[in-house]
Amino acid sequence: MKKDLLIDILKLYKVKLVYIKNVATSDLNERVEQIYVINMIQDVRKRNYIIILMKKYGINFTLVLVDYLPNSVYNTIYNTNTLRLSKEELGCCLSHLWCLNQVIINKYKNAIIFEDDIILHKHFITRFIKIYATNPNIDFLLLGAQDQLFSTINHKHVNKGLYKPEKPCAQLYGAHANYYSLNGAKFQYDIRSASISFFDKEYGMLFNHFKESYVCSPNLAVANITSSALNHTRPITEDIEGEYYNRCFLNFNFNHYNFLYVNLLNNTVLKKSDNYKTFTENYLYEYFHDFNKIEIVQNRLVMNFFTLDDIQCILKN
């Protein structure tokens, strides 16, 4: 696709920015000049969740509120592109390209682009700062990856919390949490805008181009794979979810992360008599009606990070 056409399309792409400041300057913000979180403007619950999550980690960030992709934009790209994407997949790609374009326009020295379904490692900030201090010239970093060759091949390459995936990278995904230097953002923008496709389809090109490019292991951010706006859902506790964790990790430990499945809170009602434990038991029962599944999921969830006040904020419309 011609760059002029993409620039015109991004101008038509409806975006609203909301800067959210939680602390004077967090340790993460001292090292990363811009942090974006992409959220569909209609998805209030995920927006509430990400605001609460970032507040609890003490991270200042810019909320990137995107609207449904207009038919005119979708049709323009559909007619000029060989790969057929759904409207949702194309919207995901354009939202990331919009953020990358802003990094380039504003000449930020570096940036992190999150999606709103992230679940962060309990020591996310300290681990990131340690990696950054040791590798200040990183151009691209997957903070979390859906690496389907990790358990068979790539785990062998992990060194001090980082690894370079073996070629090919066709089974490596992870748009939910990406770090870029300015050069990394420019390169990613160029290759992704040249051929509009699934946004995380060609990560191998970044790893080939930049010597200082890695995947974090353990992942510093994982995605809630049990819910997806792109029809990539892996239902919780079903075989397809287990296969994902077996392929992408070695002995994945849910308790290293502040797990909360926002999608399980649908139709949840907080009672005055609830404490966090009884509240969790009640909404899991309402969702599953299966005590075996309830026990599995309950053992994944963090019980001392979110509060009932946090839940009330997440549930607000």
N, C-alpha and C positions, 0 to 999 in steps of 0.2 A: 504494500500500500504506500502511496506517495505521502511524504511527511506533511505537505500542505493540506492534504485531505484530512489526515488524522488530526492536525491542529484545529481545523475547522470543526471537526466532529467533537473534539474535546471542549470546544467553546460552547457547543450546543448541549453538552452533557450537564444535567442539572445537579449542582453540588452546592451544599451549604456547609460552611466551616464554623465550628464552635470550639474556641480555645478553652480548655478546662485546666485551671491551676489548682493544685492540691497542696503544694508546699512552696516555699520561697524558691529554692532550687534543689532538686533531688540529686542524689549521687548519679543516677542514670542520666538525667538531663544535663549534668555537667559535661558528660562525655558524648552525648548524642544530641545534635543541634535541633533536629525535628523528629517528633514521634507522631505518626498518623494512625488513627484507628478508623477503618471503613465500616460504615453501618447503613443499612437500608432505612430510609426515613420512616417507613411504615413499621419497622420492627422495634417497637418501643421497649419490649422486654429485654431484648439483647442489649439495647442502648443503656437501659438502666443498669444491667449487669456489668457492662464494661466500665461505666462510670464508677460504680461501687468498687470493682476490682482494682482499678487504677488508683482510686483514693486510698485503698488499704495498702497498696504498695508504695504510695507516695510518689506517683509519677505524674508529671504535667504532660498533657498531650493535646493534640488537635483532633477533634471528632470530625470525620468527613462523612457528612450525611448525603447519600445518593438516592435518587428517585428511580422509579422504573424506567427502563430504557425506552425512549420514544420510538414508535414504529418507523418514523422517517429515518432515524439514525440506524436502526437495525437493518432496514431494507437497503440503505446505502452501502453498508459494509457487506451485507449478504450478497449483493449484486457485484461486488468488486473483489470478493474473497473466494478462494477455492475450498477452504475448509468450512463446513457447515456447523456453526455453533448454535446452541439454543440462545434465546434472548437472555436468559439468566447467566449463562456462561460468558456471553459477550459482555454483559454488564459488569461481571467480575473483572474481566480483562481490562475494560476501559477505566474502571475505578482505580486499578493499580497504575495504569498508564497515566491517569490524571495526576496521581500523587507523585509519580516519578518526574513528570513534566514540571510540577511545582518545585521539586528538589532542584532540578536543573535551572529553572528560571530564577529561583532565589539564591542559587549557588550555595546551598547548605553543604557544609563539609561532610556531613553524613546524616543518615536518617534510618528510622525503623518504620516499617509499614506492617501494622497488625490488621487482622480481621477480627470481627466482634465475637467469634466463637472460641477464642483462645482460653486455655487453661494453663496457668503459669506454674512453673517449678517453685517450690516453697522458698528456695534460695536464688530466685531468678536474678535479682540485682547483683548480689555478691558474686555469683558465678559469671555473669556477663562482664562485670568490672574486672575480674581476674583475667578473663580471656582477652579483654580489650587492652589491659595493661601489658600483657605479654605479647600481643599482636596488634599494635596500634595502626598498622598499615593495611589491615584487612579491607578488601574491596567488596566482598560479598560474603554473607554469613547466613546460612539457614539456621535460625534459632530453633526450629522444629522441622522435622522432615518425615514424610511418609515414604520411607525408603524400603521398598519391597525386596531388596537384596541385602538388607542389613544383617539379618540373622544367619544367612548362609555365607556371605562374602565380606561385606563392608565393616562388620564389627572387628575384623582382624586389623583394620587400619587405624583404629582409635588411638590417639596419643594426646595426653593432657587435655582431654575433654573435646577434642576436635578430630575430624577425619576428612580425607578427600575420597569421594566415592570412586570406585573403579568404573571404567568405561564399559559399556555404554550406560547412560543415565536415564534411559527411557522409562524406567520404573521408579524414578525419584520425583516426588512431588512435595509441595509444602508452601503454598502461598500465604498461609495464615500468619507467618511471622518471619519477615525478611529484614536483614540489615544491609545497608548499602553505603559505601563511600560515594562521593560525588561522581567519581569515575565509574564506579559500579552502576550507579543510577543511569548515567549516560549510555553505557553499553547495553544495559537491560532494555532501556527505552528504545534504543535503535533496533535491536534484534527483534523485540516484540512488536514494534510498530511496522517493521518491514513485512511481517507475515502474521496477521491477526489469527491467534489460535488459543488453545487453553493456556492460561497465563503461565503456568509452571511446567509447560511442556518441554522446554529447551534449557533446563538448568545446566545441562552438560556443557553448553557453550560458554557459560560463565566460569565454570570450573576449568575449562580448557584455556580460556583467555587470561584469567587472573591467577597468578601464582598464590597470592594471599586470598584464598577463597575456601571455605570449609563448611562442614555441617557440625552442629553441636551434638555431642553425645556425653552424658544424657541430654536429650532435648530440653531446652530451657522453656519451650512453650509447645504444648500439644493442642490439637483441635478436638472439639467435641464432634466425633465422627458419627454419633447417634442421631444427629440432626443436620440436614444440609438443604440449602435453598437451590442447590444445583443437581438434585437427584442423585447424590453420591452417598446416601445414608447407609450406615451399617447398623441395623437395629441392635439395641443393647442386649447383651448376653446371648445373642444368636450366633450360629456357627460362623457366619461371615465376619462378625466382629472378632471372634476368637482367632480366626485365620489372619486377620489384619495385625493383631498384636503379636502373633507368633512369627510373622514374616518381617515386621518392621522393627522389632525390638528383641532383646534377649532378657527374659524374665522381667518384663515391664512391671514397675512398682507404682501402683496408683497412689500410694500414700506419700510419695515424694512430691505430689502436686496438690494444689488446692482445688480439688474436684468439686464442682457443682454442675449438675446437668439442668440447665435452665429450661430445656424443653420438657422435663418431667414435672415442672411446676404448673403446667396448664391445669386449669380448673381447681387450683389449690385455694383453700380458705384457711386463713390463720385464726385460731381460736384464742381467746383471752387466757385460757388455762394452759396453753402450749408452752413447753420449753423447747429448745432446739431439737432434742432427742425425740420427743413425742411428735413434734411437727414433722420431722423426717420420716418417722415410722408411718404416720398417717398419710402423707402424700405418696409415699412409695406403695402403700397398700392400695390406695385409690387408683394408682397407675397400673400396677401389675396384677393384683389379686393372686399372687403366687409367692408363697413364703420362701421358696428356694431362691427365686430371683431377687426378692427383697433383701435377703441376707447377702447375696453376692454384691448387689449395688451398694448396700449400706456400708459394707466393708471397704468400698472404694472412696466413699465421701469423706471429706474433711469435716470434723465436728467442732473444731475450736478456732475457726478462722472467720467464717460468716456468722452473723448474729440474726436474731429475729427482726431487728430493725433493718438490717440489710435486705432481708427477704421482703419486708414490707415495701421498701424502696424499689426493689426489682419488679414487684407485682403491680406497681402503680401504672395507671394508664395516662 
